[in-house]
Every structure is written in structure tokens, then in C-alpha cells.
Amino acid sequence: MTTDARPVDPGSVDRDPIEGLVGFTVVLRAAGLAITTDRVAAFLGALDALDVTSRMQTYWAGRLTLCSDPDDLPRYDRAFDDWFTPPRGGGRTTVTDERKPPPPRLAALTPSERGDTDEDDDERDTPQVHAHATGNEVLRNRDLAELTPAEREHLRRLLALLRPDMPTRASRRLRPSRHGPTDAGRTLRAALRNQGELRDLLRRDHSRRPRRVVLLVDVSGSMEPYADALLRFAHVVVRRGAGRGGGAVEAFTLGTRLTRITRELRMRDADRALAAAGRAIPDWSGGTRLGEVMRAFVDRWGQRGAARRAVVVVFSDGWERGEPDLLGVQMSRLHRLAHKLVWVNPHAGKDGYAPVQGGIVAALPYLDELLAGHSLATLEQLLEVVRDA
């Protein structure tokens, strides 16, 4: 890489050279460099203090501000030569060259550490700023079944960042409080300690206890595109429940049989937890007998306390190979036991969806909520529904 002082002629074009300099940073990002908004701002700031028409000063300004790793240097040199070296045809490539850089990689979807509100209008018009500002938002609203492998890996990191608030319920135990009815005993004892003078009315109210949450995840063949993301979501909720009172969340899988995976999902590492759950599930990507499996859950777990006054969430598309009437009867039983019954259908968020599947038709009269679960944004909405139950 030579860094002679041959000038880059920006005077041969009419537009602002900032556009070409920002375009150069987009090419670097496509080449694999970790170009953030802060680095772009530092690059432009350095050139503002230097001579932008000097090839050598432009080269070193970019190398010192845009490269963060020794492996970046060869890629930076190639991109610099390609972007700033004049073509042999006689014309001169300038900093405002109109070539279109390749689209940014998935790594460009990672948000920058600093917001974009301080940047000027010219910089906000560049693809680089929009990629940083909207990448996570685009991924949050993408259908989980349509993600690329790289996007799935990024989604797993976003799921691990979720911090769900668990629902609570009022217990029978009373505790001191600033609100609620007067606590006559404590008030009189305080007055005796003050020679019979009644200074304050002390109060008490019901304490709050974690409300149990039950997650029933359909892992049949029709739900396979969503199963991995839903089980990772269940892992986050189970781990959160275990840290807020212990055993406040139970998780099961539905297919041709019922499988309890709460113990496996309590593992700290998500990949190990899902591997253990996969070994425990004998009917992964098999058929669906929702009625029979739901009856097994109500008989073995629901009536024995797991579903009593709990928030029960069923993740399923509603395809039922068995008798839909049996599912309707079991959903009626479950509705009487649970505090709130929510059904999450990944297809409910798609245009033109109608609840015509046999399982959904049978269960719909007994549901408190029917939600979509096809994206990260809809799963975050589900957490709000569970929290406010």
C-alpha cells in the first residue's frame, strides 16, 4: 500500500464530498470492518482538521479511526485503493464517486453505542445510519420461520436479553404497609410505648406473591419452524421465574404426548438447556394430539395445583389430528382452573388469518386472549399480557 501525496480531486464534482466519504465507510462495513456511527464521526472529524484533498492524509485519517483490529488493515487497504484510485480510462475517481456499495452484512444491524440524533441531515440520508437505527427493529418484526441462520443467531442474543416481569397475586398474609386498613394491634402497641399518646394510625395490607405461569409449547411438525425460538423464550421465562420465588414457572411440550421440561430449562446456559430438553422430548417434530395431551396435563398436573390460579399459555397453531371436541372439553376444564388462559398462534399475526383450524375453533370460546407469536415483537407483547394478568 503506497501512501503518496497525490491529491484526490474533489473539485471536479458539484456535490458535497461528505457523501463519498460516508460511502467509503459503507464499503468498509461490507468488507467486514466493525464500522460504527462513532467511528464514522471520528473519521469525518479528522478530515475536517486535515486536508481532504491529500490522498495520504485521507488514508491515515481512515486507518487510525476506522480500523480496530490488525486483520482490518489488508481489507482497509484494498477498499481504499478501490474507492480512491483513479480509473485507467482517464477520468479520476473522487470522494463523491456514485458507485453503489454492496448492502451491509447482518453485523451492521447491531445498534451503535450512541444515538443518531446529533448527526446532521446529510449523514442521516446515508444507508449506514439507517442500518444502525433500524436493524434490531426490523429483526424484531420478522417472522421467526423466515430468518436466515445469521439472523437466527442474532435473535438468540436478543432473546437472552429479555427480562420478563413475572405476575403477582395478593396473598392472605398481611404485612405493614402505608396503605390499606388500620392495623389496630400495632397502632395500640405504639401508643403504649408513647405513654398512651396516639400519634399515627399504622396500616397493613396483603403482601404480593408470585403467580404461577405454565407454558405449553407445541413441538409437532407444523410448529417446527418456530419451536427453537419458542423454547428459548420459555427458557428465559423459566429462569426468571426460578429467580423470583423458585418454581413459579412450569414448562411442558405438546405433541403426541406430554413432556415436562422445567428441570432442563432451569439450566443457566441456553444451548445446554435446549440440548437437554431435546433429549427429553420423544415426539419432536411428530404428530399432534392436542385433546389427549391436554387431558393428560389437566389430569396429572392441572388439577393437582400446577394450573390453579395460574397464567396458562399455549403455543400452538391449532392443527389437531384427534377429535376437536375432546380438546374443547379439556380447554373448558383448564379455563375453570386457571386465572388466565392465553393461546399463542404464530399464524394469527399474518394477513388474512382466520381461526378455522379444528383445535382453534374448539378452544376459542374458553380463551381469555388469542395472540400472535410469530416474531420477537409479538413475544414481547405476550410478556406484557402475562405481567398484567
DOKEBA-940299 format. One line per field, with one value per residue (C-alpha): x, y, z. Coordinates in nm, 4 decimals. Layout:
X [X, ...]
Y [Y, ...]
Z [Z, ...]
***
This chain:
X [0.0000, 0.1533, 0.0522, 0.1979, 0.0585, -0.1290, -0.4365, -0.7883, -0.9624, -1.2934, -1.3304, -1.4286, -1.7719, -2.0530, -2.1771, -2.0528, -1.7540, -1.9045, -2.1319, -1.8359, -1.6522, -1.9555, -1.9981, -1.6401, -1.7312, -2.0264, -1.7876, -1.5620, -1.8567, -1.9498, -1.5870, -1.6175, -1.4901, -1.6826, -1.7777, -1.9946, -2.1512, -1.8867, -1.6059, -1.7649, -1.7959, -1.4302, -1.3212, -1.5092, -1.3832, -1.0235, -1.0609, -1.2165, -0.8885, -0.6731, -0.6536, -0.9274, -0.7667, -0.4500, -0.4538, -0.2003, -0.3884, -0.7200, -0.5633, -0.4172, -0.7281, -0.9344, -0.6803, -0.6492, -1.0231, -1.1948, -0.9652, -0.9988, -0.8115, -0.4876, -0.6946, -0.8771, -0.5664, -0.5478, -0.9196, -0.8921, -0.6043, -0.7932, -1.1091, -0.9132, -0.7388, -1.0643, -1.2545, -0.9990, -0.7627, -0.8441, -0.9519, -0.7197, -0.9709, -0.8523, -1.1141, -1.0442, -1.2368, -1.3198, -1.4593, -1.8082, -1.7987, -2.1555, -2.0764, -2.3193, -2.1553, -2.2731, -2.5509, -2.4294, -2.3944, -2.6060, -2.3347, -2.4417, -2.7725, -2.6024, -2.7035, -2.4361, -2.3467, -2.4508, -2.7807, -2.8203, -2.9894, -2.6675, -2.5840, -2.6553, -2.9166, -2.6633, -2.5335, -2.8850, -2.9595, -2.6893, -2.7650, -2.5128, -2.7201, -3.0463, -2.8900, -2.7786, -3.1015, -3.3494, -3.1649, -3.2926, -3.6385, -3.6551, -3.5451, -3.7972, -4.0821, -3.9553, -4.1377, -3.9360, -3.9860, -3.8245, -3.4973, -3.1599, -2.9091, -2.7220, -3.0456, -3.1437, -2.8149, -2.8760, -3.2312, -3.0945, -2.8845, -3.1863, -3.3972, -3.1265, -3.1566, -3.5260, -3.6043, -3.9698, -4.1634, -4.3489, -4.7140, -4.8047, -5.1146, -5.2334, -5.1672, -5.3689, -5.0745, -5.0878, -4.7802, -4.7144, -4.7981, -4.8597, -5.1974, -5.4840, -5.6937, -5.5747, -5.3648, -5.5286, -5.2807, -4.9675, -5.1289, -5.2193, -4.8789, -4.7112, -4.9367, -4.8413, -4.4756, -4.5583, -4.7323, -5.0733, -5.0377, -5.1794, -4.9506, -5.0038, -5.2514, -5.0442, -5.1797, -5.1381, -5.2190, -5.1957, -4.8476, -4.7779, -4.6684, -4.5534, -4.8373, -4.7580, -4.7066, -4.7462, -4.6040, -4.7317, -4.5239, -4.6391, -4.3353, -4.5203, -4.4092, -4.6247, -4.4645, -4.1043, -4.0027, -4.0962, -4.0080, -3.6453, -3.7259, -4.0267, -3.8245, -3.5536, -3.8261, -3.9550, -3.6009, -3.5833, -3.9207, -3.8407, -3.5045, -3.6706, -3.9396, -3.6817, -3.5086, -3.8299, -3.9583, -3.8469, -4.0614, -4.3016, -4.2911, -4.3623, -4.2886, -4.4243, -4.4134, -4.7159, -4.7172, -4.8316, -4.7536, -4.6935, -4.3351, -4.2308, -3.9081, -3.8989, -3.5913, -3.3976, -3.4846, -3.3595, -3.0012, -2.8220, -2.6788, -2.9495, -2.7776, -2.7203, -3.0773, -3.2242, -2.9979, -3.1153, -3.4776, -3.4321, -3.3090, -3.6098, -3.8695, -3.9526, -4.2026, -4.0130, -4.1481, -4.4076, -4.7855, -5.0362, -5.2982, -5.3826, -5.7012, -5.5379, -5.2251, -5.4277, -5.6339, -5.3117, -5.1924, -5.5172, -5.5433, -5.1792, -5.0733, -5.3522, -5.5897, -5.3020, -5.2050, -4.9914, -5.2735, -5.4785, -5.4964, -5.2087, -5.1487, -5.1511, -5.0003, -5.0455, -4.8128, -4.9720, -5.1053, -5.4178, -5.3769, -5.5435, -5.5285, -5.7559, -6.1126, -6.1539, -6.4464, -6.2125, -5.9836, -6.2808, -6.3772, -6.0225, -5.9874, -6.3116, -6.1677, -5.8433, -6.0275, -6.2061, -5.8766, -5.6580, -5.6554, -5.5978, -5.5780, -5.3796, -5.3329, -5.0361, -5.0693, -4.7769, -5.0165, -5.2503, -5.0238, -5.0293, -5.2511, -5.5737, -5.5567, -5.8860, -5.9250, -6.0573, -5.8285, -6.0155, -5.8153, -5.8518, -6.2257, -6.2718, -6.0565, -6.1601, -6.4707, -6.2549, -5.9623, -5.9016, -5.6504, -5.5575, -5.2192, -4.9711, -4.6333, -4.4531, -4.1931, -3.9867, -4.2168, -4.5244, -4.3401, -4.2609, -4.6316, -4.7069, -4.4772, -4.6809, -5.0046, -4.8589, -4.7225, -5.0582, -5.2613]
Y [0.0000, 0.3287, 0.6488, 0.9200, 1.2685, 1.2541, 1.4725, 1.3415, 1.5996, 1.6831, 1.9992, 1.8087, 1.7320, 1.9530, 1.7602, 1.7602, 1.5216, 1.4049, 1.1753, 0.9933, 0.9669, 0.8139, 0.5819, 0.4649, 0.3684, 0.1652, -0.0249, -0.0937, -0.2276, -0.4588, -0.5760, -0.6869, -0.3949, -0.3046, 0.0470, 0.2246, 0.5692, 0.6900, 0.5761, 0.7492, 1.0699, 1.0429, 0.9866, 1.2919, 1.4979, 1.4038, 1.5036, 1.8304, 1.9131, 1.7778, 1.8292, 1.6207, 1.6581, 1.4804, 1.1091, 1.0382, 1.2357, 1.0776, 0.7309, 0.7773, 0.9530, 0.6485, 0.3910, 0.5428, 0.5942, 0.3107, 0.0116, -0.1631, -0.4885, -0.5871, -0.8091, -0.4966, -0.3459, -0.5591, -0.5145, -0.1425, -0.1082, -0.2929, -0.0895, 0.2371, 0.1582, 0.0509, 0.3592, 0.6382, 0.5236, 0.6924, 0.4515, 0.3925, 0.5278, 0.8817, 1.0030, 1.0487, 0.8742, 1.1276, 1.1114, 1.1624, 0.8653, 0.7407, 0.3687, 0.1721, -0.0246, -0.3742, -0.3949, -0.4117, -0.7511, -0.8649, -0.7349, -0.3854, -0.4467, -0.4196, -0.0836, 0.1755, 0.2873, 0.6443, 0.7639, 0.9227, 1.2456, 1.4528, 1.3774, 1.6238, 1.5737, 1.4699, 1.1864, 1.0692, 1.0272, 0.7612, 0.3855, 0.3458, 0.5433, 0.3731, 0.0265, 0.1037, 0.2751, 0.0181, -0.3175, -0.4528, -0.3116, -0.4922, -0.8182, -0.7762, -0.7784, -1.0534, -1.3869, -1.6387, -1.9046, -1.6877, -1.5932, -1.6783, -1.8716, -1.5480, -1.3741, -1.6660, -1.6335, -1.2618, -1.3361, -1.5776, -1.2978, -1.0667, -1.3330, -1.3768, -1.0046, -1.0274, -0.9541, -1.0517, -0.9223, -1.2094, -1.1652, -1.1483, -1.2105, -1.0927, -1.3431, -1.3961, -1.2856, -0.9247, -0.7060, -0.3455, -0.1002, 0.2687, 0.1866, -0.0419, -0.0862, 0.0237, -0.2249, -0.1822, -0.4037, -0.2280, 0.1131, 0.0458, -0.1032, 0.2034, 0.4251, 0.2358, 0.2940, 0.6677, 0.6838, 0.6301, 0.9064, 0.8069, 0.9637, 0.7643, 0.5193, 0.2230, 0.0228, -0.3184, -0.4741, -0.8049, -0.8986, -0.9978, -1.3439, -1.4719, -1.6046, -1.9366, -1.9388, -2.2528, -2.2708, -2.5431, -2.5477, -2.7434, -2.9179, -3.1037, -3.0979, -2.7983, -2.5917, -2.6945, -2.3581, -2.1810, -2.4472, -2.3466, -1.9774, -2.0599, -2.2969, -2.0322, -1.7888, -2.0462, -2.0862, -1.7107, -1.7162, -2.0311, -1.8890, -1.5613, -1.7441, -1.9578, -1.6414, -1.4869, -1.7261, -2.0632, -2.2883, -2.0121, -2.1264, -2.4722, -2.5698, -2.8623, -2.9694, -3.0909, -3.3373, -3.6942, -3.6957, -3.4564, -3.3911, -3.1778, -2.9857, -2.7425, -2.9011, -2.8923, -2.5277, -2.4186, -2.4629, -2.1295, -2.1821, -2.1673, -2.4040, -2.6691, -2.6277, -2.6776, -2.9753, -3.1380, -3.0589, -3.2066, -3.5326, -3.5399, -3.4821, -3.8140, -3.6731, -3.3762, -3.2776, -3.5544, -3.5519, -3.3569, -3.4908, -3.1762, -3.3106, -3.6207, -3.4334, -3.1536, -3.4112, -3.5661, -3.2258, -3.1379, -3.4805, -3.5173, -3.1579, -2.9036, -3.0362, -3.1061, -2.7425, -2.6516, -2.4673, -2.3465, -1.9645, -1.9693, -1.7921, -2.0727, -2.0010, -2.2476, -2.2105, -2.3951, -2.3442, -2.5411, -2.8304, -3.1289, -3.4852, -3.6127, -3.5190, -3.1382, -3.1865, -3.3558, -3.0528, -2.8253, -3.0203, -3.0084, -2.6358, -2.5820, -2.7668, -2.5735, -2.2433, -2.3148, -2.3917, -2.1113, -1.7451, -1.6562, -1.8745, -1.7424, -1.9103, -1.8002, -1.8911, -1.7973, -1.7693, -1.5246, -1.2319, -1.2943, -1.1137, -1.2920, -1.5257, -1.6724, -1.9138, -2.2071, -2.4873, -2.7521, -2.7019, -2.3233, -2.3422, -2.5830, -2.3808, -2.0267, -1.9995, -2.0652, -1.8331, -1.5019, -1.3946, -1.5106, -1.3631, -1.3889, -1.5391, -1.5210, -1.2545, -1.1155, -0.8134, -1.0342, -1.2357, -0.9105, -0.8255, -1.1649, -1.0806, -0.7669, -0.9677, -1.2207, -0.9449, -0.7671, -1.0871]
Z [0.0000, -0.1102, 0.0579, -0.1646, -0.1534, -0.4816, -0.4369, -0.4689, -0.6808, -0.5163, -0.7159, -1.0258, -0.8837, -0.7696, -0.4709, -0.1148, -0.0714, 0.2593, 0.0573, -0.0958, 0.2368, 0.4061, 0.1077, 0.1659, 0.5252, 0.3937, 0.1633, 0.4636, 0.6626, 0.3742, 0.3695, 0.7311, 0.9372, 1.2532, 1.1418, 1.3978, 1.3920, 1.6370, 1.4064, 1.1064, 1.3082, 1.4162, 1.0542, 0.9296, 1.2236, 1.1474, 0.7821, 0.8889, 1.0644, 0.7777, 0.4032, 0.2452, -0.0983, 0.0197, -0.0511, 0.2242, 0.4918, 0.3887, 0.4082, 0.7568, 0.8898, 0.7917, 0.9045, 1.2531, 1.3087, 1.1179, 1.1839, 1.5200, 1.4567, 1.2774, 1.0480, 0.9288, 0.7674, 0.4477, 0.3862, 0.4523, 0.2037, -0.0701, -0.0130, -0.0084, -0.3381, -0.4986, -0.3798, -0.4251, -0.7048, -1.0399, -1.3158, -1.6081, -1.8544, -1.7946, -1.5523, -1.1841, -0.9087, -0.6405, -0.2942, -0.4370, -0.6719, -0.7458, -0.7384, -0.5227, -0.2415, -0.1557, 0.1030, 0.4650, 0.6357, 0.9309, 1.1644, 1.0604, 1.2336, 1.5726, 1.7260, 1.7894, 2.1395, 2.0698, 1.9285, 1.5851, 1.6954, 1.6902, 1.3269, 1.0515, 0.7786, 0.5115, 0.7307, 0.8184, 0.4469, 0.4093, 0.4248, 0.7088, 0.9576, 0.8676, 0.9043, 1.2591, 1.3588, 1.2271, 1.2230, 1.5533, 1.4855, 1.1505, 1.3114, 1.5954, 1.3432, 1.1117, 1.1015, 1.3036, 1.0359, 0.7641, 0.9352, 0.7876, 1.0043, 1.0818, 1.1777, 1.3999, 1.5847, 1.6311, 1.7512, 2.0136, 2.1586, 2.1675, 2.3395, 2.6037, 2.6824, 2.7720, 3.1376, 3.1861, 3.4860, 3.6481, 3.7514, 4.1186, 4.3268, 4.6660, 4.9427, 5.2602, 5.4714, 5.5891, 5.6304, 5.7376, 5.4633, 5.4048, 5.2552, 5.3465, 5.6603, 6.0037, 6.1985, 6.5420, 6.7308, 6.6065, 6.6493, 7.0175, 7.0976, 6.9508, 7.1624, 7.4805, 7.4042, 7.3860, 7.7307, 7.5719, 7.3143, 6.9746, 6.7190, 6.3964, 6.2542, 6.1408, 5.8484, 5.6922, 5.3578, 5.1759, 5.0595, 4.6986, 4.5934, 4.2522, 4.0405, 3.8762, 3.4982, 3.2856, 2.9311, 2.6959, 2.3748, 2.0688, 1.9118, 1.6366, 1.2728, 1.1789, 1.4579, 1.3847, 1.2239, 1.5492, 1.8081, 1.8683, 1.9243, 2.1439, 2.3622, 2.4019, 2.5013, 2.7520, 2.8875, 2.9596, 3.1392, 3.3406, 3.4501, 3.5500, 3.7458, 3.9241, 4.0420, 4.1683, 4.4286, 4.2905, 4.0756, 3.9746, 3.6081, 3.4677, 3.1057, 2.9031, 2.5390, 2.3426, 2.0550, 2.0629, 2.4362, 2.7244, 2.8384, 3.1358, 3.0602, 3.3542, 3.5100, 3.1799, 3.1131, 3.4564, 3.3348, 3.3078, 2.9577, 2.6900, 2.4452, 2.7116, 2.8347, 2.4867, 2.4203, 2.7427, 2.6586, 2.3108, 2.4623, 2.6946, 2.4201, 2.2467, 1.9943, 1.8488, 1.5051, 1.5169, 1.5074, 1.7154, 1.9561, 2.1439, 2.3023, 2.4518, 2.5606, 2.7184, 2.9083, 3.0377, 3.1558, 3.3345, 3.4999, 3.6088, 3.6691, 3.6343, 3.8983, 4.1362, 4.1602, 3.8572, 3.6797, 3.9771, 3.9692, 3.7173, 3.3876, 3.1305, 2.7878, 2.4995, 2.1981, 1.9057, 1.5532, 1.6420, 1.3980, 1.5628, 1.4305, 1.7037, 1.7927, 1.8309, 2.0706, 2.3197, 2.3079, 2.3704, 2.6819, 2.8201, 2.7474, 2.9370, 3.2374, 3.2132, 3.1875, 3.5169, 3.6895, 3.5529, 3.6394, 3.2734, 2.9625, 2.6655, 2.3271, 2.1121, 1.7435, 1.5128, 1.2184, 1.3918, 1.3053, 0.9300, 0.6829, 0.6031, 0.9018, 1.0219, 1.3175, 1.1133, 1.2360, 1.4326, 1.7507, 1.7494, 1.6812, 1.9732, 2.2150, 2.1180, 2.3456, 2.6534, 2.5799, 2.7518, 2.4851, 2.1333, 2.0394, 1.7555, 1.8346, 1.5021, 1.5899, 1.8739, 1.8963, 1.9496, 2.2150, 2.3964, 2.3764, 2.5320, 2.8251, 2.8892, 2.8870, 3.1318, 3.3569, 3.3770, 3.4334]
***
